[in-house]
Amino acid sequence: MALDVTGPARPLGAAADQAAYRILQQALANSARHGTGDARVELDHTGPDFALTVTNPVHGTPRRANGHGVIGMRERAALVGGTLDATRLEGAYRLHARLPYGGSPSCPAY
């Protein structure tokens, strides 16, 4: 696994921090299960939102582009006011999440 960090780390709110952790955990599990090589993790602290990207090589025909794991990650991001996109393009699978630093104060992370 390769890790790239852009910008100085900034603290996330508790809900957003938990969501980021669980999204990364599921993305790496999916990468190990379905990928064909090392995953690349990018953490970007430079924008108004925290950005997390996981990219890994894949080959062959995708089994499912949006299985239960991706649906759950998308729901986690949405619960804290963020977004998550998952795409497969040119032999790679890319998951990109954007989470607000404060997170949603009205909704606890699960």
Summary of the structure (lengths in Angstrom):
residues: 110
radius of gyration: 13.6
end to end distance: 26.2
largest distance: 42.1
contacts: 343
relative contact order: 0.27
helix: 30%
strand: 32%
